[in-house]
Amino acid sequence: MPKRETTPRAMHAGRLSSGGVSMIVLTGPSGSGKSTLAKRLAAAGWMHLDGDQLAKSLYKPKSALMRSLVRAFGSRVLGKQGFLDAHALGEIVFSSPARMRALNRLVHPRFLAALRKEIRKARLSGRALVADVPVYYELGAPNLGLPVVLVQAPLKLRVARLKAAGLTARRAALRARSLRFGPAERAQADCVIDGSRTPARSWADLQRFLRAA
């Protein structure tokens, strides 16, 4: 069963109506099943704010961020026409906690500002929103005024899922280990969903939380 520890403030801010929660932050490690749940919500009419796509939108050619990345990690992170080569950057940072921290210091302030802006726009539009943000805890677990749903699954299962999705064994392992979600993160979440269950069971757990919160 999912865990619920939603604070009154988060519950109020995440509601668009009296029929339960209609705005959430969805987070979890790669391969946990988080994106599957986000897609189910999108199919049900929720606005899907894809954190990975939002982050990619920040990497504009010749921008201050791109210049900072080249200074920090070298010109190999540049792809065609000055766009980011995400594969090259991943090879550099996923295997090194120090380089990952350096990347986060450059990207996270900009990403958080963009995330807050998109949440404000969704709230003003009156639409239900799932903010799919894998790096939520790396951002410092900021108060976004929304309940936080954490999806977890064992490492071995997550690696297997990533390999099945087309990643090499090495890249699957690096991706699966790139974000850490331990007891501290579980304690901060408003709802923890076991992503090792079938997609239908995970979806049912999420639906129960949304109705009850």
C-alpha positions as a Markdown table, in Angstrom:
| # | Residue | x | y | z |
|---|---|---|---|---|
| 1 | Met | 0.0 | 0.0 | 0.0 |
| 2 | Pro | 1.2 | 3.6 | -0.7 |
| 3 | Lys | 2.3 | 5.8 | 2.2 |
| 4 | Arg | 0.5 | 9.0 | 2.8 |
| 5 | Glu | 1.9 | 11.9 | 4.8 |
| 6 | Thr | 0.5 | 14.8 | 2.9 |
| 7 | Thr | 0.6 | 18.1 | 4.9 |
| 8 | Pro | -2.5 | 20.3 | 4.9 |
| 9 | Arg | -0.6 | 23.0 | 3.0 |
| 10 | Ala | 0.5 | 20.6 | 0.2 |
| 11 | Met | -3.0 | 19.1 | 0.0 |
| 12 | His | -4.6 | 22.5 | -0.4 |
| 13 | Ala | -2.1 | 23.8 | -3.0 |
| 14 | Gly | -2.3 | 20.6 | -5.0 |
| 15 | Arg | -6.1 | 20.6 | -5.3 |
| 16 | Leu | -7.9 | 22.1 | -8.2 |
| 17 | Ser | -11.3 | 20.9 | -6.9 |
| 18 | Ser | -12.8 | 19.2 | -3.9 |
| 19 | Gly | -12.5 | 15.7 | -5.5 |
| 20 | Gly | -9.0 | 14.9 | -4.4 |
| 21 | Val | -5.6 | 15.9 | -5.4 |
| 22 | Ser | -5.2 | 17.1 | -9.1 |
| 23 | Met | -1.6 | 18.4 | -9.1 |
| 24 | Ile | 1.4 | 16.3 | -8.0 |
| 25 | Val | 5.2 | 16.0 | -8.2 |
| 26 | Leu | 6.1 | 12.5 | -9.4 |
| 27 | Thr | 9.7 | 11.4 | -8.8 |
| 28 | Gly | 11.7 | 8.2 | -8.6 |
| 29 | Pro | 14.8 | 6.6 | -10.1 |
| 30 | Ser | 15.2 | 5.4 | -13.7 |
| 31 | Gly | 13.3 | 2.2 | -14.4 |
| 32 | Ser | 11.1 | 2.5 | -11.4 |
| 33 | Gly | 7.9 | 2.8 | -13.4 |
| 34 | Lys | 7.4 | 6.5 | -12.8 |
| 35 | Ser | 7.2 | 7.5 | -16.4 |
| 36 | Thr | 4.5 | 4.8 | -17.0 |
| 37 | Leu | 2.4 | 6.3 | -14.3 |
| 38 | Ala | 2.9 | 9.8 | -15.7 |
| 39 | Lys | 1.8 | 8.6 | -19.1 |
| 40 | Arg | -1.3 | 7.1 | -17.6 |
| 41 | Leu | -2.2 | 10.4 | -16.0 |
| 42 | Ala | -1.6 | 12.2 | -19.3 |
| 43 | Ala | -3.9 | 9.7 | -21.0 |
| 44 | Ala | -6.5 | 10.6 | -18.3 |
| 45 | Gly | -6.3 | 14.3 | -19.3 |
| 46 | Trp | -3.6 | 15.6 | -16.9 |
| 47 | Met | -1.0 | 18.0 | -18.2 |
| 48 | His | 2.3 | 16.1 | -18.2 |
| 49 | Leu | 5.3 | 18.4 | -17.4 |
| 50 | Asp | 8.3 | 16.2 | -18.4 |
| 51 | Gly | 11.2 | 17.3 | -16.3 |
| 52 | Asp | 13.7 | 15.7 | -18.6 |
| 53 | Gln | 12.4 | 17.7 | -21.6 |
| 54 | Leu | 12.2 | 20.9 | -19.5 |
| 55 | Ala | 15.9 | 20.4 | -18.6 |
| 56 | Lys | 16.8 | 19.8 | -22.2 |
| 57 | Ser | 15.1 | 23.1 | -23.2 |
| 58 | Leu | 17.7 | 25.0 | -21.1 |
| 59 | Tyr | 20.6 | 23.8 | -23.1 |
| 60 | Lys | 20.4 | 26.4 | -25.9 |
| 61 | Pro | 23.4 | 26.8 | -28.2 |
| 62 | Lys | 25.8 | 29.6 | -27.2 |
| 63 | Ser | 23.8 | 30.2 | -24.0 |
| 64 | Ala | 25.6 | 31.0 | -20.7 |
| 65 | Leu | 24.7 | 27.5 | -19.5 |
| 66 | Met | 26.3 | 25.9 | -22.5 |
| 67 | Arg | 29.4 | 28.0 | -22.2 |
| 68 | Ser | 29.7 | 26.9 | -18.5 |
| 69 | Leu | 29.3 | 23.3 | -19.4 |
| 70 | Val | 32.1 | 23.5 | -22.0 |
| 71 | Arg | 34.4 | 25.1 | -19.4 |
| 72 | Ala | 33.5 | 22.4 | -16.9 |
| 73 | Phe | 33.5 | 19.3 | -19.0 |
| 74 | Gly | 35.1 | 20.1 | -22.4 |
| 75 | Ser | 33.9 | 20.6 | -25.9 |
| 76 | Arg | 33.0 | 17.0 | -26.3 |
| 77 | Val | 29.6 | 17.8 | -24.7 |
| 78 | Leu | 28.7 | 19.8 | -27.8 |
| 79 | Gly | 26.9 | 18.1 | -30.6 |
| 80 | Lys | 25.8 | 19.4 | -34.0 |
| 81 | Gln | 25.3 | 23.1 | -34.3 |
| 82 | Gly | 26.3 | 23.7 | -30.7 |
| 83 | Phe | 23.5 | 21.7 | -29.2 |
| 84 | Leu | 24.1 | 19.5 | -26.1 |
| 85 | Asp | 25.3 | 16.0 | -26.7 |
| 86 | Ala | 23.4 | 14.4 | -23.9 |
| 87 | His | 25.0 | 11.0 | -24.4 |
| 88 | Ala | 28.6 | 12.4 | -24.1 |
| 89 | Leu | 27.6 | 14.4 | -21.0 |
| 90 | Gly | 26.1 | 11.3 | -19.4 |
| 91 | Glu | 29.3 | 9.4 | -20.1 |
| 92 | Ile | 31.2 | 12.1 | -18.2 |
| 93 | Val | 29.0 | 12.6 | -15.2 |
| 94 | Phe | 27.1 | 9.4 | -14.4 |
| 95 | Ser | 30.3 | 7.6 | -13.3 |
| 96 | Ser | 31.6 | 10.4 | -11.1 |
| 97 | Pro | 29.7 | 11.8 | -8.1 |
| 98 | Ala | 32.0 | 14.8 | -8.1 |
| 99 | Arg | 31.3 | 15.6 | -11.8 |
| 100 | Met | 27.6 | 15.0 | -11.2 |
| 101 | Arg | 27.6 | 17.6 | -8.4 |
| 102 | Ala | 29.4 | 20.1 | -10.6 |
| 103 | Leu | 26.7 | 19.6 | -13.3 |
| 104 | Asn | 24.0 | 20.0 | -10.7 |
| 105 | Arg | 25.4 | 23.3 | -9.5 |
| 106 | Leu | 25.3 | 24.7 | -13.0 |
| 107 | Val | 21.9 | 23.4 | -14.0 |
| 108 | His | 19.7 | 23.1 | -11.0 |
| 109 | Pro | 19.1 | 26.8 | -10.2 |
| 110 | Arg | 18.0 | 27.4 | -13.8 |
| 111 | Phe | 15.9 | 24.2 | -13.8 |
| 112 | Leu | 14.1 | 25.0 | -10.6 |
| 113 | Ala | 13.2 | 28.5 | -11.8 |
| 114 | Ala | 11.8 | 27.0 | -15.0 |
| 115 | Leu | 9.9 | 24.4 | -13.1 |
| 116 | Arg | 8.2 | 26.9 | -10.8 |
| 117 | Lys | 7.2 | 28.9 | -13.8 |
| 118 | Glu | 5.5 | 26.0 | -15.5 |
| 119 | Ile | 3.7 | 25.0 | -12.3 |
| 120 | Arg | 2.4 | 28.6 | -12.0 |
| 121 | Lys | 1.2 | 28.5 | -15.6 |
| 122 | Ala | -0.6 | 25.2 | -15.0 |
| 123 | Arg | -2.3 | 26.5 | -11.8 |
| 124 | Leu | -3.5 | 29.6 | -13.6 |
| 125 | Ser | -4.9 | 27.4 | -16.4 |
| 126 | Gly | -6.9 | 25.3 | -13.9 |
| 127 | Arg | -5.6 | 22.1 | -15.4 |
| 128 | Ala | -4.6 | 19.0 | -13.5 |
| 129 | Leu | -0.8 | 18.6 | -13.6 |
| 130 | Val | 1.7 | 15.8 | -13.1 |
| 131 | Ala | 5.2 | 17.3 | -12.8 |
| 132 | Asp | 7.5 | 14.4 | -13.7 |
| 133 | Val | 10.7 | 15.4 | -11.9 |
| 134 | Pro | 13.4 | 12.6 | -11.4 |
| 135 | Val | 15.8 | 15.1 | -9.8 |
| 136 | Tyr | 13.3 | 16.5 | -7.2 |
| 137 | Tyr | 15.5 | 15.5 | -4.2 |
| 138 | Glu | 18.7 | 16.6 | -5.9 |
| 139 | Leu | 17.1 | 20.0 | -6.2 |
| 140 | Gly | 16.9 | 20.0 | -2.4 |
| 141 | Ala | 13.2 | 18.8 | -2.2 |
| 142 | Pro | 11.9 | 22.4 | -2.8 |
| 143 | Asn | 8.5 | 23.4 | -1.5 |
| 144 | Leu | 6.5 | 23.5 | -4.7 |
| 145 | Gly | 3.2 | 23.5 | -3.0 |
| 146 | Leu | 2.3 | 20.0 | -4.4 |
| 147 | Pro | 2.2 | 16.5 | -2.9 |
| 148 | Val | 5.2 | 14.4 | -3.8 |
| 149 | Val | 4.7 | 10.9 | -5.0 |
| 150 | Leu | 7.8 | 8.7 | -5.0 |
| 151 | Val | 8.0 | 5.5 | -7.1 |
| 152 | Gln | 10.6 | 3.0 | -6.2 |
| 153 | Ala | 11.7 | -0.5 | -7.4 |
| 154 | Pro | 14.8 | -2.7 | -6.7 |
| 155 | Leu | 18.0 | -1.9 | -8.5 |
| 156 | Lys | 18.2 | -5.2 | -10.3 |
| 157 | Leu | 14.7 | -4.8 | -11.7 |
| 158 | Arg | 15.3 | -1.3 | -12.8 |
| 159 | Val | 18.5 | -2.2 | -14.6 |
| 160 | Ala | 16.6 | -5.0 | -16.4 |
| 161 | Arg | 13.9 | -2.6 | -17.5 |
| 162 | Leu | 16.4 | -0.1 | -18.8 |
| 163 | Lys | 18.2 | -2.8 | -20.8 |
| 164 | Ala | 14.8 | -4.0 | -22.2 |
| 165 | Ala | 14.2 | -0.4 | -23.3 |
| 166 | Gly | 17.4 | -0.5 | -25.4 |
| 167 | Leu | 20.2 | 0.7 | -23.1 |
| 168 | Thr | 23.5 | -1.2 | -23.0 |
| 169 | Ala | 24.2 | -3.1 | -19.8 |
| 170 | Arg | 26.8 | -0.4 | -18.8 |
| 171 | Arg | 24.5 | 2.6 | -19.5 |
| 172 | Ala | 21.5 | 0.9 | -17.8 |
| 173 | Ala | 23.6 | 0.4 | -14.6 |
| 174 | Leu | 24.9 | 3.9 | -14.7 |
| 175 | Arg | 21.4 | 5.4 | -15.2 |
| 176 | Ala | 19.9 | 3.2 | -12.5 |
| 177 | Arg | 22.4 | 4.3 | -10.0 |
| 178 | Ser | 22.6 | 8.0 | -11.0 |
| 179 | Leu | 19.9 | 9.1 | -8.5 |
| 180 | Arg | 19.7 | 7.9 | -4.9 |
| 181 | Phe | 16.3 | 7.4 | -3.2 |
| 182 | Gly | 16.8 | 6.1 | 0.3 |
| 183 | Pro | 15.0 | 6.2 | 3.7 |
| 184 | Ala | 15.3 | 10.0 | 3.9 |
| 185 | Glu | 13.6 | 10.5 | 0.6 |
| 186 | Arg | 10.9 | 8.0 | 1.4 |
| 187 | Ala | 10.2 | 9.8 | 4.7 |
| 188 | Gln | 9.8 | 13.2 | 2.9 |
| 189 | Ala | 7.4 | 11.8 | 0.3 |
| 190 | Asp | 3.7 | 12.2 | 0.7 |
| 191 | Cys | 3.1 | 8.8 | -1.1 |
| 192 | Val | 5.5 | 6.0 | -1.8 |
| 193 | Ile | 4.5 | 3.5 | -4.5 |
| 194 | Asp | 6.1 | 0.1 | -5.1 |
| 195 | Gly | 7.0 | 0.2 | -8.8 |
| 196 | Ser | 8.0 | -3.5 | -8.7 |
| 197 | Arg | 4.3 | -4.4 | -8.8 |
| 198 | Thr | 2.4 | -4.7 | -12.0 |
| 199 | Pro | 1.6 | -1.4 | -13.8 |
| 200 | Ala | -2.1 | -2.0 | -13.0 |
| 201 | Arg | -1.4 | -2.4 | -9.2 |
| 202 | Ser | 0.9 | 0.7 | -9.2 |
| 203 | Trp | -1.8 | 2.7 | -11.0 |
| 204 | Ala | -4.4 | 1.5 | -8.5 |
| 205 | Asp | -2.2 | 2.6 | -5.6 |
| 206 | Leu | -1.7 | 6.0 | -7.2 |
| 207 | Gln | -5.5 | 6.4 | -7.8 |
| 208 | Arg | -6.2 | 5.6 | -4.2 |
| 209 | Phe | -3.8 | 8.3 | -3.0 |
| 210 | Leu | -5.2 | 10.9 | -5.4 |
| 211 | Arg | -8.8 | 10.3 | -4.2 |
| 212 | Ala | -7.9 | 10.2 | -0.5 |
| 213 | Ala | -5.4 | 12.9 | -0.1 |
